[in-house]
Amino acid sequence: MPKLGPAIKAALLQVHSVVGLVLALLLSLIALTGAIMSFEDEIVDHLNAGIMQVAPRTTPPLLPDELVSRLKAVPDAGKVAAITLSSDPSAAVHIRFARDEQGTRPSSLYVDPYDGTLLGVPRGEDFFATVRRLHRWLLVPGDAKGWGRQITGVAALGLIVMLISGLVLRWPRRASSMKMWLKPNLGLSGRGLHRSLHAVIGTWVLPVYLVMSLTGLWYSFDWYKDGVVWLLSRPHVAAAKGPPHSSRRPEPSQPVGFDRAWSTLRHEQNEGFARVQLMLPAGPGTVLRIRSWPKDSTLESVRDELRIDGATGQLISAERHGDKTLGEKAIASVFDIHRGAVLGWPGKIAFMIAAALMPLFAITGLLLYLSRLKLRSSRQRTAFGDNAADRAGERQVAALGNTKG
């Protein structure tokens, strides 16, 4: 990299500092909530192990609609929105509810698939739901439709600016030296130590932060999401990502249930799934969205997406993971890329640690900024003192000249 001129370097430092000071608290909040959610699935499964499993029986499990009908006796259960079934005979059925008129979503439930017995409300679910809303939308009213979504997107853009400017500013004279890049100088103190920690640890986590930012923008800006889909998808797939107007059906005379879609799915996949989530339409229509995870799937993103008419059982569309191109698989894996899950447990741990380190950069960045202000003020006072001494000397010389005259 060519050597930067003083003016360019000063401008980059100013941009880096101002953006960092403005976004430090916000980025720390977003990063820490992300770190908390890194192992949400594992924590929730551990907390609820007692209600997520049942004793397998020889009798066949109840059909989804029968399970739902037995929930009518549960007070304040609300309208069922989705039901998750498993091919494991010892797995309980997970039922989620739609939001009520106040916009509140009731807690989900686990039920026995063989007799519909209520097993309990999962612990930790409400806590992680609040953390997720804080992470994505800052608890701004409206959730994904509110301003919080755009604010987190601006924060992600600001982080990208800081990553690029920070990398340029810290580019060492010996760029080929791994020691210069990756080893902090812990023997320093004060400003020197703060700078070493800020720069070197920043280099460690820069790739992770860049991935987090680029994938986080997917959830904040529709123009960014549409651009990525256009870039990485085949034309007919990108066109199909629009609103599914053709899949909408008129409201039936009777409420749409799960059974017909469930029967069609089992026929289509020949029991090759590990678990299935069936989601009723949120508005008018009869088409159910269905997510199906194969038995060898270890990632949330490795799944098939189907749409089945709940009134007729007709398969409307099928988006199978195995048929996708590499770019389309990357699009489907945005969430798993965002949290490092595509790299397995090591990736999730690395991303969690990187997220938890964000406050370190806020603190060291603030300390460096304050020390620069102090140093600048000290230089100005010294320069002012030197100028005052020079002027006093000039006056003395002039006075001596006048005396001699």
N, C-alpha and C positions, 0 to 999 in steps of 0.2 A: 504494500500500500504506500503511495507517495506521501511524503511528509506534508502535513497540513500547515497552512499559514496561520499566524497568530490570530488574525481576524476571524477566520473560519472556525478555528478551534474554540475561540471565545464565544462565538455564536452558538456552536453546538453545545458547549457547556451550559450556556444560558438556557437553551431549549430543554436540555436534559434536566436541569435543576428545577425550572419552573413547572414543567409537566409532572415531575416527580413530587414536588411540594403540593401541587393541586390534587393529585390522585393518590397520594401515599395512604391515607386512611381508607379510602374506598377500595383500593387494590388489596390492602391488608385484610379487610373484611371479606372480600370475595374469595381471596386465597385461603383464609382460615376456614371459612365455611366449606370450601371445596375439600380441604384436608379432612375435615370432620366426616364428610360423606364418602371418603375413599373406600372404606370397607363397610358401607351401610348394609349391603346384602348379608355379609357374613355376621355382622353384629345382630341384625334383626332375626336372622335364622337361629342364632344361638339363644337369644332372649325368648324365642317362641318355639323352641324345640318340642315342648310338651303339648302344644296345640296344633302343630303342623303334621303330626303323624297319628295314624290310627292302626288298630289291629286288622290285618287283612282278613277277609271273610270269603266264603265260597259263594255267597249270594251275589248277584250282579249289582253294581252300583246304580243309584237312581239316575234317571235322566236329568239334564240341567233344569228343564222347566219345573219338574217335580221338586227339585231342591229349592228353587226360587219360591215356589208356592208355599213351602213349609216355613219360609221366613216371614210370612205375613203375621205370624203370632209373635214375632220379636218386636217389642215396642221401639218406635223411632228408627226403624231400620231404613226407611227411605226407599227410593226407587233403585232397583238393581241396574247398574250400568255395564258391568263386566264380570265375567266368571272365568277363573283359571282352573283347568282340569289337568290331571297328570296321568301318564300311563302306569305309574308306580301304584300298585294296589294299596300301599300303606300311606299314601300322601293324602292329606286333607284337601278339600276344595276351598279356594280363596275367592271370596265374593266382595266386589267393590260397588259403591253406591254413587249415584249422580248427585250433583249439588242441589241443595234445596232452594227455596225462593230467596233466601237471604244470601245465597252464594256460598254457603258452608257445605263441605262434603262430610257426611257422617263417616265414622271410623269403619274400616272394612272388618270382615268377619271370616273366621275359619269354621267350616262345617264338616260333619262326617259324611263322606260320599255314599255310605250305605243306608243311612236312615235319616239324614238331614239334621242330626243333633248339633246344636250350637256348641262349638268347642271353645270359643273365646275371641276376644278382640286382641289383635297383635300389639304387644308392647313395643314402644320405640317408634311406631309408625308416625304418630302425630309430631313427635320431636323432629324426626328427619324431614317430614313434610314442611315444617316451619323453617328449618335450616335450608332446605332446597329453595323455598320461596325467597329467602333472604339472599341466597347465592345468585339466583337468576334474576330476581326482580326487586330486590332490596325491600321487600314487603310493601311496595307501592301498590295502592288499590288498583284493581284491574288485572293484576298478575301479568300474563303474557300480552294483554291488550293495553296495559298501562305504560307509563313513561319509564318505569324501572328497567324494562327490557332495553330501551335505547341508551339509558345511562350506563348500564354495564357494557354495552357495545362500545360506547365512547371510551370507557376505561380500558377496554381491550386494545383499541386503536392507540391510546396513549402509551400503553405498555410496549407495543411494537415500536413506537417512536423512541422510547427510552432504551430498548434493547439495541436498536441499530445505532443510535447516537453513542450509547455507552461503549459498544464494541469498537467504534471508530476512535473514541477518545482514549481508550486504554490500550490501543494497538502498540505493543512493545517494539523497541528498536530491534531486538533479536526475536522476530516473530516465529522462528523455527525452534525456539527453546521452550520445551514443555514446562520446564521449571518456572519460567517467567509467566506463563499462562496460568498454571494450575496450582502453584505452591504459595500460600499466603505467608507473609513474613510476620510470624507471631512474636518476634523479638522486639518489634516496634511498640510504641505507645502513643497515646493521643491521636492526633490527626493522621500520622503515618499508619497506625494500626487500623483506624477506621477506613482509610482509603484502601489498604490492602484487602481487608475483609470484603468491602463493597465491590471491589474490582474482581478479585480472584473467585470468590464464591459466586458472584454474578456470572462469571464465565462458566462455572460448573452448571448452573441451572438455566443458562440462556437457551439451549435447545428445547428444554422442557417448557419454559415460559412461552417460547415462540409457538410451539405446538398448541399449548393451552389457549393462547390468544387467537390463533387462526381458526381453531375449531370452535372457540367460544363465540366468535362473530357469527357463526352459523345460526345460533339461537337468538341473535339480536337484530339482524337486519335481513329483510326479505330480499333486497337487491343482491346482497352477498350470497345468500343461499341459492337464489335463482342463477347467479353467475357460475357458482360451483357446479350446479346440476347441468347447466348448459355446457360447461367445459369438460366434464368427466363422463357424462351419460351419452348413450346413443340417442339420435334425434327423436325416435319414436318413444323412447323411455322418458326423455325430458318433457315431451309434449304431454305424456300421460300423467306427469306430476301436477298438472293443473287441477282445478276443482272438478271432482268426479260427477259432472252434471248428468252424464249418460247413465250412471249407476243409481241415480235416485229413482225411487218408485213412489207412487201415491200412497198416502196413509191408508192402511188396511182397516177393514171394519172391526177387526179384533186386534189386540196388542200383539206385536211381534215377539216371538219367543226365541229360544236357543235351539230347540230340538232338531228342526229341519236342517239348520246350518251345521249342527254337530254331526248329524247323520251323513251329510254330504262330505264334510271334512274327513271323517273316518274312512269313507269310501275312496276319497281322493288320495289319501296318504297311507292307507292300508296299515294303520296302527304303527307307522314308523316314527311317530313323534314322541318326545319325552314329556312335553307339557304344551298346553294350548290355552290361549286367552281369547275368549269370544267377547266382543264389545258391541252392544246395541247402538243403533244410530242416535246421535245426540239430538237431532232435529227430525223434521218430517222425512219419511222414507222407510224402507224395509231392509236395507242392505246392511249386514253386519260386517264389521272389520274383524279379521281373525289373524292372530299371530301364532305361528307354530314353530317350536324349537325342536330340531332333530335330536336323537338320543346321543349323538356324539358331539353335541354343541357344548362348548365351554364359555362362549361369549354371548352377551345379550344381543349383539348385532347379527349373529349367525342364525337367521330364522327366515321362514317363508311368510309372505303377506298375502292374504286372500280376502276376497270380498264375495260373500254369498248372500243371496236373497233369502231373508228369514221367512218370507211368506210362501215361497215356492220351493226353496232348497236349491235353486239354480246357481251354479258357479258363475259369477260375473267376471272376475279377473283373478289371476294368480301371478304373483311376483316371487319366483323361487330363487333362493340365494345361489344355488348351483348354476343357474342360467345367467347370472350377472357377469359383466366384464369386471376387470380389475378396478377401473374407475368407479363403477357402480357399487362394487363391494366397499370401496373406500368411503363413498357417500353413506352407505348403510352403517358403516362402522364409526361415524363421527363421534358418537358418545363414548365408545370404547377407546378411541384414539385420544379423546379429550382427557380421560382419566388414566391413561396408560395401561388399560386392561389388555390391549392387543399384545403387550409384552409379558403377559402373565403376572404372577405375584411380584416378581422383581420390578416390573414396570409400575404397578400400582403403588408399591412402597416408594419408589423413586419419585413419582409424581406427588405423593402425599408429603414427603420430606421437602421437596422443592416448594410446594404450596405453603407449608408451615414456616419456611424461611423468609417469606415475603416481608414480615415485620422487621427482619434484620436490615433489609435494604431501606426501609422507611426510616429506621432509627439512624443508621450510619449515614444515609444521605442527608438527613436533617442536620446531624452533627457536622458533616463536611461543609454544608452550606453556611451554618453559623460560624464555623471557624474561618471560612473565607471572608465573611462579613467583618469578623474581628480583625483579621489580618489586613483587609483593605482599609479599615478604619485606622489601624495602627500606622500604616504606611502614609495615610493622608495626614495624620497628626505629625509624623516625622517630617514629611515634606513641608507642612505648614511651619513647623519649628525651624527647619533649615532656611526657609524663605524669610521668616521673621529675623533670624540671626543675621542673614545676609543684609537685610534692609537696615538692621541696627548698625552693622559694621560700616555700611555705606554712609549712614548718618554721622558716625563717629569720624570717618575720614573727611567728610565734608566740613564738619565742625572744626577739625584740626587745621584744615586748609584755610578756613575763614580766620582762625586765630593767628596763623602765620601771616596772613595778608594784612 
